[in-house]
Amino acid sequence: MQKKQKIRPNMALVIVLFVLLLATSIATYFDYIIVTKIAKLITVTVLLTFYFCQLNKMANVFLTLFLVFFIGDALSVFDFGALSSKLSKSMYIGAYLLLIFVLLGKLKRVKFEGLVSVYLVLVLMLNSYFLYTLYGVAKENFVDTVNLVLYVCHGITLIAMTYFAFAVYLSRETAQSITFLLMVFCFVFSDVLNYICNLYVYFWIFEVFEKVLHTAGLFLLYKYVFDHHMNRNSDKRINFSEYFIPTTESLREIQVNL
């Protein structure tokens, strides 16, 4: 008899996260709030469990980052009133500041020249305009000054994180920089959808996408940290197609006759 192939840990993690997201989507549609809260609360725990089952080390900044995300999720799940919501938002801002701190270490070798500078200016202008537009639409929904300050700080943090992630990617174009950029996109769009649902208009499908993107961002953070500690962060330049669909020279040489 042939031996069954073992499922790789990362594939098993993807399956577990997919099941969680599927359960969350169904629970959101049928308004089973307890299921969505449990899924959100255990996501970081699942990621850390899979990580430490494979590796026994993690840099302090990354461990702190996961813990801050977990505290932010826990505070949003266990709603103790307005203070809980504010503390949760503060935790997320703190997590994004830690991500910016990680990016600052990558910026030492970044060269702002030519088209890179043009792209970065465009990204900064577009993000700033988008934040200002969203602020103009939603500012009347803020109940107090603290929430308004948190919203502004949150928006500035997201803009800075996106800007630095683009700067690192455009100057290096490595697998790690693409992972980080995709992770930032997931967190940014997740938070934007969260604001739209809470302050502007609610659609259950928006909430589903918000949770999917937040979970995807945490998974990409897990992948980034795992590859970092496995010394997979080479300086070899790749593009997005090579990142998503890896290929080899032998596959490129295969001729297809139509």
Secondary structure, DSSP 8 states (H G I E B T S, - for coil): --------HHHHHHHHHHHHHHHHHHHHHTT-HHHHHHHHHHHHHHHHHHHHHH-S---HHHHHHHHHHHHHHHHHHS--SHHHHHHHHHHHHHHHHHHHHHHHHHGGG----THHHHHHHHHHHHHHHHHHHHHHHHGGG--SHHHHHHHHHHHHHHHHHHHHHHHHHHHH--HHHHHHHHHHHHHHHHHHHHHIIIII---HHHHHHHHHHHHHHHHHHHHHHHHHHTT--------HHHHHS---HHHHT-----
